[in-house]
Amino acid sequence: MNAAKKSVLALALAGSMLGGGAVGATLFAAGTSGAQSTSTTNAPAADNANGGKFTPNEDKTHESNESAAREAQEDAGQRPTVP
C-alpha cells in the first residue's frame, strides 16, 4: 500500500471516529435525556360544577350495568373505586 492510500484510510478512520463520537454524545447527553430532574405533585382538580362533591349517575341504563359494590359506594357518597 502506498503512502497516499494510507493517508486516505487514516483520514477516513479518524473522521468516522469523530463522527461516531459526536453522534454518541448527542444521543446520550444528560441534557437530552427524558428523565425528570425535579419532582412536582399535581393536586386533582376539583369539580366546580357541584362544589367538588361526588354525584353519582342515577340513569336507569347506567345503573343496570353497575356492580353491587359500586352502587354501595355511590349510595354512601363515595367516589367509586370498583368497576
Secondary structure, DSSP 8 states (H G I E B T S, - for coil): --HHHHHHHHHHHHHHHHHHHHHHHHHH-GGG----SS---------GGGTT-------HHHHHT--HHHHHHHHTT------
